[in-house]
Amino acid sequence: MEPERLLPSRVRPDPSSEPVDRRSRVLLLGAIVLLCAVVVILGAVGDERSPPTSRETNASIGNTTPETGYALENNTTGTLSAGNTLITVQTHDWFGTNSGEALIVAPNGTTIWSYDPPNSRVFDAEVTSNDTILLSFATELTGEDCPSAYRSGAEESCVHNRVVELDPADNTVVWEYDWYDAFIAHHEVHDADRLDDGQTAIIDMGNNRAFTVNRDGEITWSWNATDHLSTESAFQEQYGGLPQEHSEADWTHMNDIDQLPNGNFQLSIRNFDVVLEVDPRTNDIVNVIGKPGDTSTLNQQHNPQRLDNDTILVADSENHRVVEIDTDTEELQWLYDGPSDRGLQWPRDADRLPNGNTLVTDSRNFRVLEIDSEGQVVWRHSLRDSRGIVYEADRLGVPEESATGLTHSDNTTIDPTHPLITRIQSIESWAGFVFPGWVRLQELVAILCGVFAGLGLLWQFTIGWLRGDRLLYWK
């Protein structure tokens, strides 16, 4: 008979040591919470916030007031004075809200005119030669306010796209062109330009078309992407592109139209990462800048501006930079990706001014910047307090599609920010929709660590109380 094998006894931890271990965990978690609190408090107290509007010299600093929907009666000339800045805000607080507005601010930041159509997202605005303001915005409607052919979704909503010409003295509408579409997301009108002959050029992303209308609202020219950019097109055979999944898909996301000095139209096709030049006499594509899917040149760009010497200035949005590109070689001539303390996040407009400075809208940082050729900020206007997602900015007194802006050569190119820093700044910009503006990466990490450590601390106290651990409470 085999001798009985003795199994080793199971080693159990000493129950008396558990409260001591829990006390150590409580002390550690408490220290983490305290450290995180110190980091957050120092970030809030030490935040040296810039004024809402400032110049590099800190001269003529003024505060922006949250005025809405007013005009200065009998002071149109002052409202439209050269040096003021016309700004559009797609919406406030978050992308899904419909609280957009257009405003004019003086150099010291004072709001001297605004227009906020209800339940709308506002995109393009420009001052016409008649001292009126041409504004493009999209209004979300529901139920019976929508034509039956365009009602969609459980709420039976639709979008009412409007291009209106306003008298800034009293905000009355003196001319309008409008149309309805199925829903507001990627169906909003983004741009309309008044042409020299009095007609208006409009981009319509919901229907993937560009067109012009006269004062009577008659369409005088049109160009549809389905005829020129489809899978079977010569364009896709040469450059590639995207298939159109269905008629309401966000296929091209066409977002800008400009008439060039030669009479051709320049079209920004955002989702194709290209800027096209189209001859309106034949509707042929005569020049292409960028290539679908090649994001090293352009990446979902907005508002290109053609400059002298065959260069183009573009808000290269998803690359978080503004670039000046040679239209023939596509070589980079100049690059700007933001101040060192807070880089650009999703810029959507860049205008070269006659003095060589560049006016930039920094959408996810809720601000407008004016920079010189070396990248130094010489003027800024912030809408951070209302989380105003700026779309476009025009300096008044400068032609809407100025071709006289100075170009920048290679010796003024600014080195790009490291991709890791850009990613960190992207996280900070998204956090700006939830947290105050002074919350940067270190404060964000401290808040998250503090929350998790605080939850762990609460758990340890709860377990200790349920088990009656006297050492936990130092009794």
C-alpha positions as a Markdown table, in Angstrom:
| # | Residue | x | y | z |
|---|---|---|---|---|
| 1 | Met | 0.0 | 0.0 | 0.0 |
| 2 | Glu | 1.3 | 3.4 | -0.9 |
| 3 | Pro | 1.9 | 5.8 | 1.9 |
| 4 | Glu | -0.6 | 8.6 | 2.1 |
| 5 | Arg | 0.6 | 11.7 | 0.4 |
| 6 | Leu | 0.4 | 14.9 | 2.5 |
| 7 | Leu | -0.9 | 17.9 | 0.6 |
| 8 | Pro | 0.7 | 21.2 | 1.4 |
| 9 | Ser | -1.5 | 23.4 | 3.5 |
| 10 | Arg | -2.8 | 26.5 | 1.7 |
| 11 | Val | -1.1 | 29.6 | 2.8 |
| 12 | Arg | -3.7 | 32.3 | 3.7 |
| 13 | Pro | -2.9 | 35.9 | 4.2 |
| 14 | Asp | -3.1 | 37.2 | 7.7 |
| 15 | Pro | -6.6 | 38.8 | 8.0 |
| 16 | Ser | -5.2 | 41.3 | 10.5 |
| 17 | Ser | -3.0 | 42.8 | 7.8 |
| 18 | Glu | -5.8 | 43.7 | 5.4 |
| 19 | Pro | -6.8 | 46.9 | 7.2 |
| 20 | Val | -3.1 | 48.0 | 7.2 |
| 21 | Asp | -2.9 | 47.4 | 3.5 |
| 22 | Arg | -6.1 | 49.3 | 2.9 |
| 23 | Arg | -4.8 | 52.2 | 4.9 |
| 24 | Ser | -1.7 | 52.3 | 2.7 |
| 25 | Arg | -3.9 | 52.3 | -0.4 |
| 26 | Val | -6.0 | 55.1 | 1.1 |
| 27 | Leu | -2.9 | 57.2 | 1.8 |
| 28 | Leu | -1.5 | 56.6 | -1.7 |
| 29 | Leu | -4.8 | 57.4 | -3.4 |
| 30 | Gly | -5.3 | 60.5 | -1.2 |
| 31 | Ala | -1.9 | 61.7 | -2.2 |
| 32 | Ile | -2.7 | 61.3 | -5.9 |
| 33 | Val | -6.0 | 63.2 | -5.5 |
| 34 | Leu | -4.2 | 66.0 | -3.6 |
| 35 | Leu | -1.4 | 66.2 | -6.2 |
| 36 | Cys | -3.9 | 66.3 | -9.1 |
| 37 | Ala | -5.9 | 69.1 | -7.3 |
| 38 | Val | -2.7 | 71.1 | -6.9 |
| 39 | Val | -2.0 | 70.8 | -10.6 |
| 40 | Val | -5.5 | 71.9 | -11.6 |
| 41 | Ile | -5.6 | 74.8 | -9.1 |
| 42 | Leu | -2.2 | 76.1 | -10.3 |
| 43 | Gly | -3.4 | 75.8 | -13.9 |
| 44 | Ala | -6.5 | 77.8 | -13.2 |
| 45 | Val | -4.7 | 80.5 | -11.0 |
| 46 | Gly | -1.7 | 80.7 | -13.3 |
| 47 | Asp | -3.8 | 81.1 | -16.5 |
| 48 | Glu | -2.7 | 84.3 | -18.1 |
| 49 | Arg | -5.6 | 84.6 | -20.5 |
| 50 | Ser | -5.2 | 86.9 | -23.4 |
| 51 | Pro | -7.9 | 89.5 | -23.8 |
| 52 | Pro | -10.7 | 88.5 | -26.2 |
| 53 | Thr | -9.1 | 90.8 | -28.7 |
| 54 | Ser | -5.5 | 92.1 | -28.7 |
| 55 | Arg | -2.7 | 93.4 | -30.8 |
| 56 | Glu | 0.9 | 92.4 | -30.5 |
| 57 | Thr | 1.6 | 95.7 | -28.8 |
| 58 | Asn | -1.4 | 95.3 | -26.5 |
| 59 | Ala | -2.7 | 98.6 | -27.8 |
| 60 | Ser | -6.4 | 99.4 | -28.2 |
| 61 | Ile | -7.5 | 96.3 | -26.3 |
| 62 | Gly | -11.2 | 95.9 | -25.9 |
| 63 | Asn | -13.7 | 93.3 | -24.8 |
| 64 | Thr | -16.1 | 91.6 | -27.1 |
| 65 | Thr | -19.7 | 91.8 | -25.9 |
| 66 | Pro | -22.3 | 89.0 | -26.5 |
| 67 | Glu | -24.6 | 91.2 | -28.5 |
| 68 | Thr | -26.9 | 89.4 | -31.0 |
| 69 | Gly | -28.9 | 90.6 | -33.9 |
| 70 | Tyr | -28.4 | 94.3 | -34.0 |
| 71 | Ala | -27.3 | 96.9 | -36.5 |
| 72 | Leu | -26.1 | 100.5 | -36.1 |
| 73 | Glu | -28.8 | 102.7 | -37.6 |
| 74 | Asn | -27.5 | 105.5 | -39.9 |
| 75 | Asn | -24.0 | 104.3 | -39.3 |
| 76 | Thr | -23.4 | 101.9 | -42.2 |
| 77 | Thr | -20.2 | 103.7 | -43.3 |
| 78 | Gly | -18.7 | 103.2 | -39.8 |
| 79 | Thr | -19.9 | 99.6 | -39.7 |
| 80 | Leu | -18.2 | 98.7 | -43.0 |
| 81 | Ser | -15.1 | 100.8 | -42.4 |
| 82 | Ala | -11.8 | 99.5 | -43.7 |
| 83 | Gly | -9.9 | 97.8 | -40.9 |
| 84 | Asn | -13.0 | 96.2 | -39.3 |
| 85 | Thr | -13.3 | 92.4 | -39.6 |
| 86 | Leu | -16.3 | 90.4 | -40.8 |
| 87 | Ile | -16.5 | 87.1 | -39.0 |
| 88 | Thr | -18.9 | 84.1 | -39.4 |
| 89 | Val | -19.5 | 81.6 | -36.7 |
| 90 | Gln | -20.9 | 78.3 | -37.9 |
| 91 | Thr | -22.4 | 77.7 | -34.5 |
| 92 | His | -21.7 | 78.1 | -30.7 |
| 93 | Asp | -21.1 | 75.4 | -28.1 |
| 94 | Trp | -21.0 | 72.3 | -30.3 |
| 95 | Phe | -21.3 | 71.3 | -34.0 |
| 96 | Gly | -24.7 | 69.8 | -33.6 |
| 97 | Thr | -26.3 | 73.1 | -32.4 |
| 98 | Asn | -27.8 | 75.6 | -34.8 |
| 99 | Ser | -26.7 | 78.9 | -33.2 |
| 100 | Gly | -24.6 | 80.6 | -35.9 |
| 101 | Glu | -24.1 | 84.2 | -36.5 |
| 102 | Ala | -22.2 | 86.8 | -38.5 |
| 103 | Leu | -20.6 | 89.8 | -36.8 |
| 104 | Ile | -18.3 | 92.7 | -37.6 |
| 105 | Val | -15.7 | 93.7 | -35.0 |
| 106 | Ala | -13.6 | 96.8 | -34.8 |
| 107 | Pro | -9.8 | 96.5 | -34.3 |
| 108 | Asn | -10.3 | 96.8 | -30.6 |
| 109 | Gly | -12.7 | 93.9 | -30.5 |
| 110 | Thr | -16.0 | 95.8 | -30.1 |
| 111 | Thr | -18.9 | 94.1 | -31.9 |
| 112 | Ile | -20.5 | 96.8 | -34.1 |
| 113 | Trp | -22.8 | 94.7 | -36.2 |
| 114 | Ser | -24.3 | 91.2 | -36.0 |
| 115 | Tyr | -26.9 | 88.9 | -37.5 |
| 116 | Asp | -28.0 | 85.6 | -36.0 |
| 117 | Pro | -30.7 | 83.9 | -38.0 |
| 118 | Pro | -32.7 | 81.5 | -35.7 |
| 119 | Asn | -31.9 | 77.8 | -35.7 |
| 120 | Ser | -29.2 | 78.2 | -38.3 |
| 121 | Arg | -25.5 | 77.5 | -39.1 |
| 122 | Val | -23.7 | 80.4 | -40.7 |
| 123 | Phe | -20.8 | 80.0 | -43.2 |
| 124 | Asp | -19.8 | 82.6 | -45.8 |
| 125 | Ala | -20.2 | 86.3 | -45.6 |
| 126 | Glu | -18.9 | 89.2 | -47.7 |
| 127 | Val | -19.4 | 92.9 | -48.2 |
| 128 | Thr | -20.6 | 93.7 | -51.7 |
| 129 | Ser | -19.8 | 96.8 | -53.8 |
| 130 | Asn | -23.3 | 98.1 | -52.8 |
| 131 | Asp | -22.2 | 98.2 | -49.1 |
| 132 | Thr | -24.6 | 95.3 | -48.4 |
| 133 | Ile | -23.6 | 92.0 | -46.8 |
| 134 | Leu | -24.1 | 88.7 | -48.7 |
| 135 | Leu | -24.6 | 85.9 | -46.2 |
| 136 | Ser | -24.8 | 82.1 | -46.7 |
| 137 | Phe | -26.5 | 80.1 | -44.0 |
| 138 | Ala | -28.6 | 76.9 | -43.5 |
| 139 | Thr | -31.7 | 76.8 | -41.3 |
| 140 | Glu | -33.0 | 73.5 | -39.9 |
| 141 | Leu | -36.7 | 73.1 | -40.1 |
| 142 | Thr | -39.1 | 70.4 | -38.9 |
| 143 | Gly | -42.6 | 69.2 | -39.6 |
| 144 | Glu | -44.9 | 71.3 | -41.7 |
| 145 | Asp | -42.3 | 74.0 | -42.2 |
| 146 | Cys | -40.5 | 71.5 | -44.6 |
| 147 | Pro | -41.9 | 70.8 | -48.0 |
| 148 | Ser | -43.2 | 67.2 | -48.0 |
| 149 | Ala | -40.6 | 66.2 | -50.7 |
| 150 | Tyr | -37.7 | 67.0 | -48.3 |
| 151 | Arg | -38.9 | 65.7 | -45.0 |
| 152 | Ser | -36.6 | 63.0 | -43.5 |
| 153 | Gly | -36.1 | 61.2 | -40.2 |
| 154 | Ala | -38.3 | 60.7 | -37.2 |
| 155 | Glu | -38.7 | 64.5 | -36.8 |
| 156 | Glu | -39.4 | 65.0 | -40.5 |
| 157 | Ser | -36.7 | 67.6 | -40.7 |
| 158 | Cys | -35.1 | 69.4 | -43.6 |
| 159 | Val | -32.7 | 72.2 | -44.3 |
| 160 | His | -33.5 | 75.6 | -45.8 |
| 161 | Asn | -30.4 | 76.9 | -47.6 |
| 162 | Arg | -30.4 | 80.7 | -48.0 |
| 163 | Val | -28.2 | 83.2 | -49.6 |
| 164 | Val | -29.4 | 86.6 | -48.5 |
| 165 | Glu | -28.2 | 90.1 | -49.2 |
| 166 | Leu | -28.6 | 92.3 | -46.1 |
| 167 | Asp | -28.7 | 96.1 | -45.6 |
| 168 | Pro | -26.5 | 96.4 | -42.5 |
| 169 | Ala | -28.2 | 99.5 | -41.4 |
| 170 | Asp | -31.3 | 97.6 | -40.3 |
| 171 | Asn | -30.7 | 94.0 | -41.4 |
| 172 | Thr | -33.5 | 94.0 | -43.9 |
| 173 | Val | -33.2 | 91.4 | -46.7 |
| 174 | Val | -32.8 | 93.2 | -50.1 |
| 175 | Trp | -32.2 | 90.1 | -52.2 |
| 176 | Glu | -32.4 | 86.3 | -51.6 |
| 177 | Tyr | -31.9 | 83.0 | -53.4 |
| 178 | Asp | -32.9 | 79.8 | -51.5 |
| 179 | Trp | -33.6 | 76.1 | -51.8 |
| 180 | Tyr | -34.5 | 73.1 | -49.6 |
| 181 | Asp | -32.7 | 69.9 | -49.1 |
| 182 | Ala | -33.2 | 66.6 | -47.2 |
| 183 | Phe | -31.3 | 67.2 | -44.0 |
| 184 | Ile | -28.8 | 69.7 | -42.6 |
| 185 | Ala | -25.7 | 67.5 | -42.1 |
| 186 | His | -23.3 | 68.0 | -45.1 |
| 187 | His | -26.2 | 69.7 | -47.0 |
| 188 | Glu | -25.5 | 73.2 | -45.9 |
| 189 | Val | -24.7 | 76.0 | -48.3 |
| 190 | His | -21.1 | 77.0 | -47.5 |
| 191 | Asp | -20.2 | 79.8 | -50.0 |
| 192 | Ala | -21.7 | 82.4 | -52.3 |
| 193 | Asp | -19.8 | 85.2 | -54.1 |
| 194 | Arg | -21.1 | 88.3 | -55.8 |
| 195 | Leu | -19.6 | 88.6 | -59.3 |
| 196 | Asp | -18.5 | 91.7 | -61.1 |
| 197 | Asp | -21.5 | 91.5 | -63.4 |
| 198 | Gly | -24.0 | 91.4 | -60.5 |
| 199 | Gln | -24.7 | 87.7 | -60.7 |
| 200 | Thr | -24.0 | 85.4 | -57.7 |
| 201 | Ala | -21.9 | 82.2 | -57.7 |
| 202 | Ile | -23.0 | 79.6 | -55.3 |
| 203 | Ile | -21.7 | 76.2 | -54.1 |
| 204 | Asp | -24.3 | 73.5 | -53.2 |
| 205 | Met | -22.7 | 70.6 | -51.5 |
| 206 | Gly | -25.9 | 68.7 | -50.9 |
| 207 | Asn | -26.5 | 68.4 | -54.7 |
| 208 | Asn | -22.7 | 68.4 | -55.6 |
| 209 | Arg | -23.1 | 71.4 | -57.9 |
| 210 | Ala | -21.8 | 74.9 | -58.5 |
| 211 | Phe | -24.0 | 77.5 | -60.3 |
| 212 | Thr | -24.6 | 81.1 | -60.9 |
| 213 | Val | -27.9 | 83.0 | -60.6 |
| 214 | Asn | -28.9 | 86.5 | -61.8 |
| 215 | Arg | -30.9 | 89.1 | -59.8 |
| 216 | Asp | -34.1 | 87.4 | -60.9 |
| 217 | Gly | -33.0 | 84.1 | -59.5 |
| 218 | Glu | -32.5 | 82.4 | -62.8 |
| 219 | Ile | -29.7 | 79.9 | -63.1 |
| 220 | Thr | -27.3 | 81.1 | -65.8 |
| 221 | Trp | -24.6 | 78.5 | -65.5 |
| 222 | Ser | -24.2 | 75.2 | -63.6 |
| 223 | Trp | -21.6 | 72.5 | -63.1 |
| 224 | Asn | -22.4 | 69.2 | -61.5 |
| 225 | Ala | -19.7 | 66.8 | -60.0 |
| 226 | Thr | -21.7 | 63.8 | -61.0 |
| 227 | Asp | -20.9 | 64.7 | -64.7 |
| 228 | His | -17.2 | 65.2 | -64.1 |
| 229 | Leu | -16.0 | 63.3 | -61.0 |
| 230 | Ser | -17.9 | 60.1 | -61.1 |
| 231 | Thr | -16.2 | 56.7 | -61.0 |
| 232 | Glu | -16.4 | 56.4 | -64.8 |
| 233 | Ser | -15.1 | 60.0 | -65.4 |
| 234 | Ala | -11.8 | 60.9 | -67.0 |
| 235 | Phe | -10.9 | 62.6 | -63.8 |
| 236 | Gln | -11.1 | 59.5 | -61.7 |
| 237 | Glu | -9.2 | 57.5 | -64.4 |
| 238 | Gln | -6.3 | 59.9 | -64.0 |
| 239 | Tyr | -6.5 | 61.0 | -60.4 |
| 240 | Gly | -8.7 | 58.6 | -58.5 |
| 241 | Gly | -11.5 | 59.6 | -56.2 |
| 242 | Leu | -14.4 | 58.4 | -54.2 |
| 243 | Pro | -17.6 | 56.5 | -55.4 |
| 244 | Gln | -20.9 | 58.1 | -54.8 |
| 245 | Glu | -22.7 | 55.6 | -52.5 |
| 246 | His | -26.1 | 57.2 | -52.8 |
| 247 | Ser | -27.7 | 60.5 | -53.8 |
| 248 | Glu | -27.7 | 62.0 | -50.3 |
| 249 | Ala | -24.2 | 60.8 | -49.3 |
| 250 | Asp | -21.5 | 63.3 | -48.3 |
| 251 | Trp | -19.6 | 62.6 | -51.5 |
| 252 | Thr | -17.8 | 65.7 | -52.6 |
| 253 | His | -18.4 | 68.2 | -49.8 |
| 254 | Met | -17.9 | 71.0 | -52.2 |
| 255 | Asn | -17.3 | 74.1 | -50.0 |
| 256 | Asp | -16.0 | 77.0 | -51.9 |
| 257 | Ile | -16.3 | 78.8 | -55.3 |
| 258 | Asp | -14.3 | 81.8 | -56.6 |
| 259 | Gln | -14.1 | 83.4 | -60.0 |
| 260 | Leu | -10.5 | 83.8 | -61.2 |
| 261 | Pro | -9.3 | 86.8 | -63.2 |
| 262 | Asn | -9.4 | 84.7 | -66.4 |
| 263 | Gly | -13.1 | 84.1 | -65.9 |
| 264 | Asn | -12.7 | 80.5 | -64.8 |
| 265 | Phe | -14.2 | 79.2 | -61.6 |
| 266 | Gln | -12.1 | 77.7 | -58.8 |
| 267 | Leu | -13.9 | 75.0 | -56.8 |
| 268 | Ser | -12.8 | 73.4 | -53.5 |
| 269 | Ile | -13.8 | 69.7 | -53.5 |
| 270 | Arg | -13.1 | 68.9 | -49.8 |
| 271 | Asn | -13.6 | 65.1 | -49.7 |
| 272 | Phe | -11.4 | 64.7 | -52.8 |
| 273 | Asp | -8.5 | 66.8 | -51.3 |
| 274 | Val | -8.4 | 68.8 | -54.5 |
| 275 | Val | -8.9 | 72.3 | -55.8 |
| 276 | Leu | -10.2 | 72.4 | -59.4 |
| 277 | Glu | -10.2 | 75.1 | -62.0 |
| 278 | Val | -13.2 | 74.9 | -64.3 |
| 279 | Asp | -13.8 | 76.7 | -67.6 |
| 280 | Pro | -17.4 | 77.8 | -67.5 |
| 281 | Arg | -17.6 | 77.9 | -71.4 |
| 282 | Thr | -17.0 | 74.2 | -71.7 |
| 283 | Asn | -17.3 | 73.0 | -68.1 |
| 284 | Asp | -14.0 | 71.2 | -68.6 |
| 285 | Ile | -11.5 | 70.8 | -65.7 |
| 286 | Val | -8.4 | 72.7 | -66.8 |
| 287 | Asn | -6.3 | 72.5 | -63.7 |
| 288 | Val | -6.1 | 70.3 | -60.6 |
| 289 | Ile | -4.2 | 71.0 | -57.3 |
| 290 | Gly | -3.9 | 68.0 | -55.0 |
| 291 | Lys | -4.8 | 64.4 | -55.5 |
| 292 | Pro | -7.6 | 62.3 | -53.9 |
| 293 | Gly | -6.2 | 60.4 | -50.9 |
| 294 | Asp | -2.8 | 62.1 | -51.0 |
| 295 | Thr | -3.1 | 64.2 | -47.9 |
| 296 | Ser | 0.5 | 65.4 | -48.0 |
| 297 | Thr | -0.6 | 68.3 | -50.3 |
| 298 | Leu | -4.2 | 69.0 | -49.1 |
| 299 | Asn | -6.3 | 67.2 | -46.6 |
| 300 | Gln | -10.0 | 68.2 | -46.6 |
| 301 | Gln | -9.2 | 71.9 | -47.3 |
| 302 | His | -11.4 | 75.0 | -47.1 |
| 303 | Asn | -11.5 | 78.4 | -48.8 |
| 304 | Pro | -8.6 | 78.5 | -51.2 |
| 305 | Gln | -7.4 | 81.9 | -52.4 |
| 306 | Arg | -5.5 | 82.4 | -55.6 |
| 307 | Leu | -2.6 | 84.8 | -55.3 |
| 308 | Asp | -0.2 | 86.5 | -57.8 |
| 309 | Asn | 2.7 | 84.6 | -59.2 |
| 310 | Asp | 0.6 | 81.4 | -59.7 |
| 311 | Thr | 0.3 | 80.4 | -56.0 |
| 312 | Ile | -2.7 | 79.5 | -53.9 |
| 313 | Leu | -3.3 | 80.0 | -50.2 |
| 314 | Val | -5.3 | 77.3 | -48.6 |
| 315 | Ala | -6.7 | 76.4 | -45.2 |
| 316 | Asp | -5.4 | 72.8 | -45.1 |
| 317 | Ser | -7.9 | 71.9 | -42.4 |
| 318 | Glu | -7.2 | 68.3 | -41.5 |
| 319 | Asn | -3.5 | 68.9 | -41.6 |
| 320 | His | -4.1 | 71.7 | -39.1 |
| 321 | Arg | -2.1 | 74.3 | -41.1 |
| 322 | Val | -2.3 | 77.1 | -43.7 |
| 323 | Val | -0.2 | 76.5 | -46.8 |
| 324 | Glu | 0.8 | 78.5 | -49.9 |
| 325 | Ile | 1.3 | 76.2 | -52.9 |
| 326 | Asp | 2.7 | 76.7 | -56.4 |
| 327 | Thr | -0.2 | 76.0 | -58.7 |
| 328 | Asp | 2.0 | 74.5 | -61.4 |
| 329 | Thr | 4.4 | 72.3 | -59.4 |
| 330 | Glu | 2.4 | 71.9 | -56.2 |
| 331 | Glu | 5.6 | 72.8 | -54.3 |
| 332 | Leu | 5.1 | 74.2 | -50.8 |
| 333 | Gln | 6.0 | 77.9 | -50.7 |
| 334 | Trp | 5.0 | 78.8 | -47.2 |
| 335 | Leu | 3.5 | 77.0 | -44.2 |
| 336 | Tyr | 1.9 | 78.2 | -40.9 |
| 337 | Asp | 0.5 | 75.9 | -38.2 |
| 338 | Gly | -0.1 | 78.2 | -35.3 |
| 339 | Pro | 1.5 | 79.9 | -32.4 |
| 340 | Ser | 3.9 | 77.8 | -30.2 |
| 341 | Asp | 1.6 | 77.9 | -27.2 |
| 342 | Arg | -1.5 | 76.6 | -29.1 |
| 343 | Gly | -1.2 | 75.4 | -32.7 |
| 344 | Leu | -4.0 | 75.7 | -35.3 |
| 345 | Gln | -6.8 | 73.2 | -35.0 |
| 346 | Trp | -8.9 | 72.8 | -38.1 |
| 347 | Pro | -8.4 | 76.1 | -39.7 |
| 348 | Arg | -11.0 | 76.8 | -42.4 |
| 349 | Asp | -10.2 | 80.2 | -43.9 |
| 350 | Ala | -7.0 | 82.0 | -44.7 |
| 351 | Asp | -6.8 | 85.4 | -46.5 |
| 352 | Arg | -3.5 | 87.1 | -47.6 |
| 353 | Leu | -3.8 | 90.8 | -46.9 |
| 354 | Pro | -2.2 | 93.5 | -49.1 |
| 355 | Asn | 0.5 | 94.1 | -46.5 |
| 356 | Gly | 1.6 | 90.5 | -46.6 |
| 357 | Asn | -0.1 | 89.5 | -43.3 |
| 358 | Thr | -2.5 | 86.5 | -43.3 |
| 359 | Leu | -5.9 | 86.4 | -41.6 |
| 360 | Val | -6.7 | 82.9 | -40.4 |
| 361 | Thr | -9.8 | 81.3 | -38.7 |
| 362 | Asp | -8.8 | 78.7 | -36.2 |
| 363 | Ser | -12.1 | 76.9 | -35.8 |
| 364 | Arg | -11.6 | 74.4 | -32.9 |
| 365 | Asn | -9.6 | 77.0 | -31.0 |
| 366 | Phe | -12.5 | 79.5 | -31.4 |
| 367 | Arg | -10.4 | 82.4 | -32.6 |
| 368 | Val | -9.3 | 84.5 | -35.5 |
| 369 | Leu | -5.5 | 85.3 | -35.9 |
| 370 | Glu | -3.7 | 87.8 | -38.1 |
| 371 | Ile | -0.1 | 86.8 | -38.6 |
| 372 | Asp | 2.9 | 88.3 | -40.4 |
| 373 | Ser | 5.1 | 86.5 | -42.9 |
| 374 | Glu | 7.3 | 85.2 | -40.1 |
| 375 | Gly | 4.3 | 83.7 | -38.2 |
| 376 | Gln | 4.1 | 86.3 | -35.4 |
| 377 | Val | 0.6 | 87.0 | -34.2 |
| 378 | Val | -0.1 | 90.7 | -34.7 |
| 379 | Trp | -3.9 | 90.7 | -33.9 |
| 380 | Arg | -6.3 | 88.1 | -32.5 |
| 381 | His | -10.0 | 87.9 | -31.7 |
| 382 | Ser | -11.3 | 85.1 | -29.4 |
| 383 | Leu | -14.7 | 83.6 | -29.1 |
| 384 | Arg | -13.7 | 81.0 | -26.6 |
| 385 | Asp | -16.1 | 82.1 | -23.9 |
| 386 | Ser | -19.1 | 81.2 | -26.1 |
| 387 | Arg | -17.2 | 78.4 | -27.9 |
| 388 | Gly | -17.8 | 80.1 | -31.2 |
| 389 | Ile | -16.7 | 77.7 | -34.0 |
| 390 | Val | -15.5 | 80.4 | -36.4 |
| 391 | Tyr | -15.7 | 79.6 | -40.1 |
| 392 | Glu | -14.6 | 82.6 | -42.1 |
| 393 | Ala | -13.1 | 86.1 | -41.6 |
| 394 | Asp | -12.7 | 89.0 | -44.1 |
| 395 | Arg | -10.8 | 92.2 | -43.4 |
| 396 | Leu | -13.0 | 95.0 | -44.7 |
| 397 | Gly | -11.5 | 97.4 | -47.2 |
| 398 | Val | -9.7 | 94.4 | -48.9 |
| 399 | Pro | -11.2 | 93.0 | -52.1 |
| 400 | Glu | -13.1 | 89.8 | -51.4 |
| 401 | Glu | -11.0 | 87.7 | -53.7 |
| 402 | Ser | -7.9 | 89.8 | -53.7 |
| 403 | Ala | -5.2 | 88.7 | -56.2 |
| 404 | Thr | -2.8 | 91.4 | -55.0 |
| 405 | Gly | -1.8 | 89.8 | -51.7 |
| 406 | Leu | 1.9 | 89.3 | -51.4 |
| 407 | Thr | 3.3 | 85.8 | -51.9 |
| 408 | His | 5.9 | 84.3 | -49.6 |
| 409 | Ser | 9.1 | 82.6 | -50.7 |
| 410 | Asp | 10.8 | 79.6 | -49.3 |
| 411 | Asn | 13.0 | 81.8 | -47.0 |
| 412 | Thr | 9.9 | 82.6 | -44.9 |
| 413 | Thr | 8.6 | 79.1 | -44.6 |
| 414 | Ile | 8.0 | 78.1 | -40.9 |
| 415 | Asp | 9.0 | 74.7 | -39.8 |
| 416 | Pro | 6.0 | 72.4 | -39.1 |
| 417 | Thr | 5.2 | 71.3 | -35.6 |
| 418 | His | 6.1 | 67.8 | -34.6 |
| 419 | Pro | 3.2 | 65.4 | -35.3 |
| 420 | Leu | 3.1 | 64.3 | -31.6 |
| 421 | Ile | 2.6 | 67.9 | -30.5 |
| 422 | Thr | -0.1 | 68.3 | -33.1 |
| 423 | Arg | -1.9 | 65.3 | -31.8 |
| 424 | Ile | -1.7 | 66.6 | -28.2 |
| 425 | Gln | -3.0 | 70.0 | -29.3 |
| 426 | Ser | -5.9 | 68.2 | -31.1 |
| 427 | Ile | -6.8 | 66.5 | -27.8 |
| 428 | Glu | -6.7 | 69.9 | -26.1 |
| 429 | Ser | -8.9 | 71.5 | -28.7 |
| 430 | Trp | -11.6 | 68.8 | -28.3 |
| 431 | Ala | -11.4 | 69.1 | -24.6 |
| 432 | Gly | -12.1 | 72.8 | -25.0 |
| 433 | Phe | -15.8 | 71.9 | -25.8 |
| 434 | Val | -16.1 | 70.5 | -22.3 |
| 435 | Phe | -13.6 | 72.2 | -20.1 |
| 436 | Pro | -12.6 | 75.8 | -19.5 |
| 437 | Gly | -10.0 | 77.3 | -21.9 |
| 438 | Trp | -7.1 | 77.1 | -19.4 |
| 439 | Val | -7.4 | 73.3 | -19.3 |
| 440 | Arg | -4.4 | 72.0 | -21.3 |
| 441 | Leu | -3.0 | 68.5 | -21.5 |
| 442 | Gln | -1.4 | 68.5 | -18.1 |
| 443 | Glu | -4.6 | 69.8 | -16.4 |
| 444 | Leu | -6.7 | 67.3 | -18.5 |
| 445 | Val | -4.5 | 64.4 | -17.3 |
| 446 | Ala | -4.6 | 65.6 | -13.7 |
| 447 | Ile | -8.4 | 65.8 | -13.9 |
| 448 | Leu | -8.8 | 62.3 | -15.2 |
| 449 | Cys | -6.2 | 60.9 | -12.8 |
| 450 | Gly | -7.9 | 62.7 | -9.9 |
| 451 | Val | -11.3 | 61.4 | -10.9 |
| 452 | Phe | -10.1 | 57.8 | -11.0 |
| 453 | Ala | -8.1 | 58.1 | -7.8 |
| 454 | Gly | -11.1 | 59.7 | -6.1 |
| 455 | Leu | -13.3 | 56.8 | -7.2 |
| 456 | Gly | -10.7 | 54.4 | -5.8 |
| 457 | Leu | -10.5 | 56.3 | -2.6 |
| 458 | Leu | -14.3 | 56.2 | -2.2 |
| 459 | Trp | -14.2 | 52.4 | -2.9 |
| 460 | Gln | -11.6 | 51.8 | -0.2 |
| 461 | Phe | -13.5 | 53.9 | 2.4 |
| 462 | Thr | -16.7 | 52.0 | 1.5 |
| 463 | Ile | -15.1 | 48.6 | 1.9 |
| 464 | Gly | -13.4 | 49.7 | 5.1 |
| 465 | Trp | -16.6 | 51.0 | 6.6 |
| 466 | Leu | -18.5 | 47.8 | 5.7 |
| 467 | Arg | -15.8 | 45.7 | 7.3 |
| 468 | Gly | -15.3 | 47.9 | 10.3 |
| 469 | Asp | -11.6 | 48.5 | 9.7 |
| 470 | Arg | -10.6 | 50.6 | 12.7 |
| 471 | Leu | -7.1 | 51.3 | 11.4 |
| 472 | Leu | -8.7 | 52.8 | 8.3 |
| 473 | Tyr | -10.1 | 55.6 | 10.5 |
| 474 | Trp | -7.1 | 55.9 | 12.7 |
| 475 | Lys | -9.1 | 55.0 | 15.9 |
